[in-house]
């Protein structure tokens, strides 16, 4: 069975497993206060070009989104996101469960539009009843988005400028950030993310780690007693070393960027193979997630030998599906997929 279902099907990059084994018997302090966490933080600061960054390691994406949003918002505030944003759709109401509403904007290939964001904020403050409403207290974006698309430098700056005008933080979900940074069609490097975002996270779970996300606060704005807030959410790892060792390895010799580039190269190879087969794309994604429109009978036949993700029903006879490459994808498996097609 071939699998292109997601980018976290495999365990972890062999260099991470090797390093975890090498450090396994070291006796280290807990809760992220060990030397490997500190080393990883310093390497991430350097890669971001942000020496003042404050960094905290968490284990998964939904956990990270809920904690960051809850920690940075007041009780009467909500978070603005695209209607297709992960916090809006695929996190089982995790944000609402901690007392904050997700305020949605229309999506444009997974992205929010800066003009529509400005209008939402302006209309809120002009409304004479706004004291009775949920305040927009933060803007959430994904890069890449849930459709594999990317914000341009111009789009990111425009959204950042609006957030600063209204004095609310811009938060970037970077679950697949490595694949965005290494796309052949991006003008947004990591230091620019740190410049325009008030907080973002570098995804490890989908980019070579067993688990883990590195939350980066870029403006001396980590909430007070953030560790305590994390503990209140049940998310403070006693063995914080597990995350520190992994990110220390990912940010040694540019491993994070190297393995992300591998996924992009194979996504482009797969994409070209799909084109040659005459398949129809649902959206033009420049990253590791590729969305196809398949006739249902073809989809059902392919599912006998290949795992891929259902995305949405297009019509009575066609379905949108997703194929994902990752740091671990092998070219020969793509060739087998194309032969099956």
C-alpha positions in Angstrom: 0.0 0.0 0.0 1.4 3.4 -1.0 0.7 6.3 1.3 0.5 10.0 0.4 -2.2 10.6 3.0 -0.2 13.2 5.1 3.2 14.4 5.9 3.5 12.8 9.3 3.0 9.1 8.4 6.6 8.2 9.3 8.4 8.4 12.6 11.3 10.8 12.6 14.4 11.6 10.6 17.3 9.2 11.3 19.6 11.9 12.6 17.0 12.8 15.2 16.6 9.2 16.3 20.4 8.8 16.4 20.7 11.9 18.6 17.9 10.9 20.9 19.7 7.6 21.4 23.1 9.2 22.0 21.7 11.5 24.7 19.3 9.0 26.2 21.2 8.2 29.4 22.2 11.8 30.2 20.6 13.0 33.4 19.1 16.4 32.6 16.8 18.9 34.3 13.1 18.8 33.2 10.5 21.1 31.8 12.6 22.5 29.0 15.4 23.8 31.2 18.1 21.5 29.8 21.1 22.4 27.7 19.6 21.0 24.5 16.6 23.2 24.7 18.8 26.2 25.2 21.0 25.3 22.3 18.0 24.7 20.0 16.6 28.1 21.0 19.9 29.9 20.2 20.0 28.2 16.8 16.4 29.1 16.0 17.1 32.8 17.0 20.0 32.8 14.6 18.0 31.2 11.8 15.2 33.8 12.3 17.6 36.7 12.5 15.9 37.6 15.7 18.3 37.6 18.7 15.6 38.8 21.0 13.2 36.0 20.3 11.6 34.1 23.2 11.0 30.4 22.3 9.0 27.7 23.9 8.6 24.1 22.8 5.2 22.3 22.7 4.3 18.9 21.3 1.5 19.4 18.6 -0.2 21.9 16.4 -3.7 22.1 17.9 -2.2 22.2 21.4 0.1 25.1 20.3 -2.7 27.0 18.7 -5.0 26.7 21.7 -2.3 27.7 24.2 -0.9 30.6 22.3 -4.3 32.1 21.4 -5.7 31.6 25.0 -2.5 33.1 26.5 -2.4 36.2 24.3 -6.1 37.1 24.4 -8.2 38.7 27.1 -11.4 36.9 28.2 -13.6 39.0 26.0 -11.5 38.7 22.8 -11.6 36.4 19.8 -9.2 35.5 17.0 -9.7 36.5 13.4 -9.1 33.6 10.9 -10.0 32.5 7.4 -13.2 30.5 7.3 -11.0 27.5 6.1 -8.4 28.2 8.8 -7.3 25.2 10.9 -8.6 26.8 14.1 -11.9 27.5 12.3 -12.5 24.0 10.9 -10.3 21.1 11.9 -9.5 21.6 15.6 -12.8 20.4 17.0 -13.7 23.8 18.6 -10.4 23.8 20.7 -10.3 27.6 20.6 -13.9 28.0 21.6 -13.5 25.4 24.3 -11.0 27.7 26.1 -13.5 30.6 25.9 -12.5 32.5 22.7 -14.6 32.8 19.6 -13.1 32.3 16.1 -14.2 35.4 14.0 -14.0 34.3 10.4 -13.2 36.1 7.2 -13.8 34.9 3.6 -11.0 32.7 2.3 -9.2 33.2 -1.0 -7.4 30.0 -1.8 -7.0 29.5 2.0 -5.7 33.1 2.6 -7.3 36.2 4.2 -7.3 39.5 2.3 -5.8 42.5 4.0 -8.6 44.8 2.7 -11.3 42.6 4.2 -9.4 42.4 7.5 -9.1 46.2 7.7 -12.8 46.5 7.0 -13.7 44.0 9.7 -11.6 45.9 12.3 -12.8 49.3 11.2 -16.5 48.2 11.3 -16.1 46.7 14.7 -14.7 49.9 16.3 -17.3 52.0 14.5 -20.2 49.9 15.8 -21.9 51.7 18.6 -22.6 48.3 20.3 -19.1 46.9 20.1 -18.8 46.8 23.9 -21.5 44.0 23.7 -19.5 42.1 21.1 -16.5 39.8 21.0 -13.5 42.0 20.4 -11.1 41.0 17.6 -7.9 40.6 19.6 -5.6 38.6 17.3 -5.2 37.7 13.7 -4.4 34.0 12.8 -2.9 32.9 9.5 -1.5 29.6 8.2 1.6 29.6 6.0 1.3 27.3 4.1 -2.4 27.5 4.3 -4.7 24.5 4.5 -4.7 24.5 0.7 -1.0 24.5 0.4 -0.9 28.2 -0.7 1.5 30.8 0.5 1.3 34.5 1.4 3.6 36.8 -0.6 5.9 39.2 1.1 3.6 42.0 0.1 0.5 40.3 1.4 2.2 39.4 4.7 3.4 43.0 5.2 -0.1 44.4 4.5 -1.7 42.2 7.1 1.1 42.9 9.6 0.7 46.7 9.0 -3.0 46.5 9.8 -2.4 44.5 12.9 0.0 47.1 14.1 -2.3 49.9 13.3 -5.0 48.2 15.5 -2.4 47.0 18.1 -3.3 43.4 17.9 -0.8 40.5 17.4 -0.4 38.6 14.2 0.0 34.9 14.8 1.3 32.5 12.1 0.5 28.8 12.2 3.7 27.2 10.8 2.8 23.5 11.1 4.3 23.1 7.6 6.5 26.2 7.6 9.6 24.4 6.3 7.7 23.4 3.1 6.6 27.0 2.7 10.1 28.4 3.2 11.6 26.0 0.6 8.9 26.4 -2.0 10.2 27.4 -5.5 7.5 30.1 -5.6 8.0 32.1 -2.4 9.6 35.4 -1.5 9.1 35.0 2.3 12.2 33.8 4.1 12.3 32.9 7.8 13.7 36.3 9.0 10.8 38.0 7.2 8.3 35.8 9.1 10.0 36.9 12.4 9.9 40.6 11.3 6.2 40.7 10.3 4.7 38.3 12.9 4.4 38.9 16.6 4.3 35.1 17.2 4.6 32.1 15.0 5.6 28.5 15.4 8.0 26.3 13.5 6.4 23.0 12.9 8.4 19.9 13.6 5.7 17.2 13.7 5.2 17.4 10.0 8.8 18.2 9.1 11.0 15.4 10.4 10.4 15.3 14.1 8.7 12.6 16.2 6.6 15.5 17.6 7.1 19.1 18.5 6.5 22.7 17.6 8.8 25.6 18.4 6.8 28.7 19.4 8.6 32.0 18.6 7.6 35.3 20.3 9.4 38.0 18.3 8.7 41.3 20.1 9.6 40.7 23.8 5.9 39.7 24.0 5.8 36.2 25.5 2.9 36.3 28.0 4.0 36.5 31.6 4.3 33.2 33.3 3.9 31.4 30.0 5.3 28.1 31.4 2.6 28.2 34.1 -0.1 28.8 31.5 1.2 25.9 29.5 1.0 23.7 32.6 -2.6 24.8 33.2 -3.4 23.4 29.7 -1.8 20.1 30.7 0.9 20.6 28.0 4.1 21.0 30.0 6.4 18.1 29.2 8.5 16.9 32.2 11.0 15.5 29.7 11.3 18.7 27.7 14.7 17.3 26.5 12.8 15.2 24.0 11.7 18.4 22.1 15.0 20.2 22.7 17.2 17.4 21.2 14.9 17.2 18.2 15.0 20.9 17.4 18.6 21.2 18.2 19.2 18.5 15.5 16.8 20.0 13.0 18.6 23.3 13.2 22.1 21.9 13.0 23.7 22.1 9.5 20.4 23.3 8.1 18.7 19.9 8.3 15.3 21.5 8.7 15.7 23.3 5.4 17.3 20.4 3.6 14.6 17.9 4.3 11.9 20.5 3.6 13.5 21.0 0.2 13.4 17.3 -0.5 9.6 17.3 0.0 9.2 20.3 -2.3 11.3 18.7 -5.0 9.3 15.5 -4.9 6.0 17.4 -4.8 7.0 19.2 -8.0 8.0 15.9 -9.6 4.6 14.4 -8.6 2.8 17.5 -9.8 4.4 17.2 -13.3 3.5 13.5 -13.4 -0.1 14.4 -12.6 -0.1 17.0 -15.4 1.2 14.5 -17.9 -1.6 12.1 -17.0 -4.1 14.9 -17.8 -5.4 15.1 -14.2 -7.3 18.2 -13.1 -6.0 20.3 -10.2 -8.4 21.8 -7.7 -5.9 24.5 -6.8 -2.4 25.4 -7.8 -0.4 24.7 -4.7 3.3 25.6 -4.6 4.1 23.4 -1.6 4.0 19.7 -0.6 0.2 19.4 -0.6 -1.4 18.7 -4.0 -5.1 18.8 -4.6 -6.7 16.9 -7.4 -10.2 16.5 -8.8 -10.8 12.8 -9.3 -13.8 11.1 -10.9 -15.3 8.9 -8.2 -14.8 5.6 -9.9 -11.1 6.4 -10.5 -10.8 7.5 -6.9 -12.3 4.2 -5.6 -10.1 2.1 -7.8 -7.0 4.0 -6.8 -7.9 3.6 -3.1 -7.3 -0.1 -3.4 -3.6 0.5 -3.6 -3.0 4.1 -2.5 -3.8 6.1 0.7 -4.6 9.7 0.2 -6.9 12.2 1.9 -10.5 13.1 1.1 -10.8 16.8 1.0 -14.3 17.7 -0.1 -17.1 16.6 -2.4 -17.1 18.6 -5.7 -20.3 17.2 -7.3 -22.2 14.0 -7.6 -19.4 12.3 -9.6 -16.2 14.1 -8.6 -14.2 14.5 -5.3 -11.3 16.7 -4.3 -8.5 14.7 -2.8 -5.1 15.5 -1.4 -1.7 13.9 -2.0 1.1 15.0 0.3 4.8 14.5 0.1 7.1 14.9 3.1 10.7 14.8 4.3 10.5 11.0 4.0 8.8 10.6 0.6 10.7 8.3 -1.8 10.8 9.0 -5.6 10.2 5.4 -6.5 6.9 5.5 -4.6 5.8 8.4 -6.8 6.8 6.5 -9.8 4.6 3.6 -8.6 1.7 5.9 -8.0 2.0 7.3 -11.6 2.1 3.8 -13.0 -1.1 2.9 -11.1 -2.8 6.0 -12.5 
